[in-house]
Amino acid sequence: MEDKDFLKSIFAEPNFKPEEITKVMQQYKKQEFAKNDFLIREGSVGNYYYFLESGFARSYAIDLEGNDITTKFFGPNDIVIDWYSYFIKKPTRENLQAITPCVAWKITFEDFMKLFGIEPFREVGRTRLVNSFFELKNHTTSMIIDPAKDRYLNLVKEKPDLIQNVPLKQIATYLGITDTSLSRIRKEIANEKI
């Protein structure tokens, strides 16, 4: 029997009836990923919606020059999903990959839709979707108007565990800078603290 305490913490919404929580828990399956395993590969359709219990993952795309560019990081309690591919059933243009070993809870689209009649479940999903949208919007705007140093400091503030668990090259591409520029920024920040 899988320990679903993590899921119970995600769905701690007080408006769930006991039978609704039971139904929700039954739809999720635990899956473990080793470092570098793919949750979704570019060109495939996203069939699962994952809640990440532990570990770190990222989404990335390959640009026109063949560079690997990180578009999003995922940590504990995050949803790992390509929203468009999962809901529209179109092939994804990105890869979603484990950066560290990960434990996730997955649900198929069909099982997700079975639960959509449960209002508290819909509310949890709506809140997560809206938060994901705002995070994407803030990142996109920050890439346009904030200096690279500020983008890095915001990432450290918002996701401090990420910095210790993710390769600097991936952080640099996410911030839209080279790893050399990121090293310079980190050195500058370290010197300011002295």
C-alpha positions as CSV (number, residue, x, y, z in Angstrom):
1,M,0.0,0.0,0.0
2,E,1.4,3.4,-1.0
3,D,1.8,6.0,1.7
4,K,-0.3,8.9,0.5
5,D,0.3,11.4,3.3
6,F,1.9,13.8,0.8
7,L,-1.3,13.8,-1.3
8,K,-3.4,14.3,1.8
9,S,-1.3,17.5,2.5
10,I,-1.9,18.7,-1.1
11,F,-5.6,18.1,-0.8
12,A,-6.0,19.5,2.7
13,E,-8.9,21.7,1.5
14,P,-11.4,21.6,4.4
15,N,-14.3,21.4,2.0
16,F,-13.6,17.9,0.9
17,K,-16.0,15.2,2.1
18,P,-14.3,12.1,3.4
19,E,-15.6,10.0,0.4
20,E,-14.3,12.7,-2.0
21,I,-10.8,12.6,-0.5
22,T,-10.9,8.8,-0.8
23,K,-11.9,9.0,-4.5
24,V,-9.1,11.5,-5.2
25,M,-6.4,9.4,-3.5
26,Q,-7.4,6.4,-5.5
27,Q,-6.7,8.1,-8.8
28,Y,-3.0,9.0,-8.1
29,K,-0.1,6.5,-8.5
30,K,3.3,7.0,-7.1
31,Q,6.3,7.0,-9.5
32,E,10.0,7.5,-8.9
33,F,12.4,9.0,-11.3
34,A,16.2,8.7,-11.3
35,K,18.4,11.7,-12.1
36,N,18.1,12.6,-15.8
37,D,14.9,10.5,-16.4
38,F,12.4,12.1,-18.6
39,L,8.8,12.8,-17.3
40,I,7.9,13.9,-20.8
41,R,9.9,14.0,-24.0
42,E,9.7,16.6,-26.7
43,G,7.3,15.4,-29.4
44,S,5.2,13.2,-27.2
45,V,1.8,14.0,-25.6
46,G,1.8,14.7,-21.9
47,N,-0.4,11.9,-20.5
48,Y,0.3,12.6,-16.8
49,Y,-0.1,15.5,-14.4
50,Y,2.5,15.0,-11.6
51,F,2.7,16.4,-8.1
52,L,6.3,16.4,-7.1
53,E,6.8,15.1,-3.6
54,S,10.6,15.3,-3.5
55,G,13.4,16.2,-5.8
56,F,13.9,18.7,-8.6
57,A,13.0,18.7,-12.2
58,R,13.0,21.2,-15.1
59,S,11.5,21.8,-18.5
60,Y,13.7,22.8,-21.3
61,A,13.7,23.4,-25.0
62,I,16.4,23.3,-27.7
63,D,16.9,26.6,-29.4
64,L,17.7,27.1,-33.1
65,E,21.4,26.9,-32.4
66,G,21.0,23.6,-30.6
67,N,21.4,25.0,-27.1
68,D,19.5,23.5,-24.2
69,I,17.5,26.3,-22.6
70,T,15.7,25.8,-19.2
71,T,12.2,27.3,-19.2
72,K,11.0,26.3,-15.7
73,F,12.2,24.6,-12.6
74,F,10.0,22.3,-10.4
75,G,10.6,21.5,-6.7
76,P,8.8,19.7,-3.9
77,N,5.0,20.4,-3.9
78,D,5.0,21.7,-7.5
79,I,3.0,20.4,-10.4
80,V,5.2,19.0,-13.2
81,I,3.2,19.3,-16.4
82,D,3.1,20.6,-19.9
83,W,-0.4,22.3,-19.5
84,Y,-0.9,22.6,-23.2
85,S,0.0,19.1,-24.1
86,Y,-1.9,17.5,-21.2
87,F,-5.2,19.3,-21.8
88,I,-5.1,19.9,-25.6
89,K,-3.5,16.5,-26.4
90,K,-0.9,18.0,-28.7
91,P,2.8,17.0,-28.7
92,T,5.0,19.0,-26.4
93,R,7.8,21.2,-27.7
94,E,9.8,20.8,-24.5
95,N,11.4,18.1,-22.4
96,L,10.5,17.7,-18.7
97,Q,13.4,15.9,-16.9
98,A,14.4,15.0,-13.4
99,I,17.5,17.0,-12.3
100,T,17.8,14.9,-9.1
101,P,16.1,11.7,-8.1
102,C,12.4,12.5,-7.8
103,V,9.2,11.0,-6.2
104,A,6.0,12.1,-7.9
105,W,2.3,11.3,-7.8
106,K,0.7,11.0,-11.3
107,I,-2.8,11.1,-12.6
108,T,-3.9,10.4,-16.1
109,F,-6.1,12.9,-18.0
110,E,-9.0,10.5,-17.9
111,D,-8.8,10.0,-14.2
112,F,-8.3,13.8,-13.7
113,M,-11.5,14.4,-15.6
114,K,-13.4,11.8,-13.4
115,L,-12.5,14.0,-10.4
116,F,-13.5,17.3,-12.0
117,G,-17.0,17.0,-10.6
118,I,-15.6,17.4,-7.1
119,E,-15.7,21.2,-6.4
120,P,-12.8,21.3,-3.9
121,F,-10.7,19.3,-6.3
122,R,-11.5,21.8,-9.1
123,E,-10.5,24.6,-6.7
124,V,-7.1,23.1,-5.9
125,G,-6.5,22.6,-9.6
126,R,-7.7,26.1,-10.5
127,T,-5.5,27.7,-7.8
128,R,-2.4,25.7,-9.0
129,L,-3.1,26.7,-12.7
130,V,-3.5,30.4,-11.8
131,N,-0.3,30.3,-9.7
132,S,1.6,28.6,-12.5
133,F,0.4,31.3,-15.0
134,F,1.4,34.1,-12.7
135,E,4.9,32.6,-12.2
136,L,5.3,32.3,-15.9
137,K,4.1,35.8,-16.5
138,N,6.4,37.2,-13.8
139,H,9.4,35.3,-15.2
140,T,8.7,36.5,-18.8
141,T,8.4,40.2,-17.6
142,S,11.5,39.9,-15.5
143,M,13.5,38.7,-18.5
144,I,12.6,41.9,-20.3
145,I,12.9,44.5,-17.5
146,D,15.1,43.3,-14.7
147,P,18.9,43.2,-14.8
148,A,20.4,39.7,-14.7
149,K,21.6,40.2,-11.1
150,D,18.1,41.0,-9.9
151,R,16.7,38.0,-11.7
152,Y,19.3,35.8,-9.9
153,L,18.6,37.3,-6.5
154,N,14.8,36.9,-7.0
155,L,15.4,33.2,-7.9
156,V,17.5,32.7,-4.7
157,K,14.8,34.4,-2.6
158,E,11.9,32.5,-4.1
159,K,13.5,29.1,-4.5
160,P,16.6,28.9,-2.3
161,D,16.8,25.1,-2.3
162,L,17.1,25.2,-6.1
163,I,20.5,26.9,-6.0
164,Q,22.0,24.0,-4.0
165,N,20.4,21.3,-6.2
166,V,20.5,22.5,-9.8
167,P,23.6,22.8,-12.1
168,L,24.6,26.5,-12.5
169,K,24.5,26.1,-16.3
170,Q,20.8,25.3,-16.2
171,I,20.2,28.3,-13.8
172,A,22.1,30.5,-16.3
173,T,19.9,29.5,-19.3
174,Y,16.8,30.0,-17.2
175,L,18.0,33.5,-16.4
176,G,18.8,34.2,-20.0
177,I,22.6,34.6,-19.4
178,T,25.8,32.7,-19.9
179,D,27.3,30.6,-17.1
180,T,30.3,32.9,-17.2
181,S,28.0,35.9,-16.5
182,L,26.3,33.9,-13.7
183,S,29.6,33.2,-12.1
184,R,30.5,36.9,-12.2
185,I,27.2,37.8,-10.6
186,R,27.6,35.2,-7.9
187,K,31.2,36.5,-7.2
188,E,30.0,40.1,-7.1
189,I,27.2,39.2,-4.6
190,A,29.7,37.2,-2.4
191,N,32.1,40.2,-2.4
192,E,29.3,42.6,-1.3
193,K,28.7,40.4,1.7
194,I,32.3,40.7,2.9
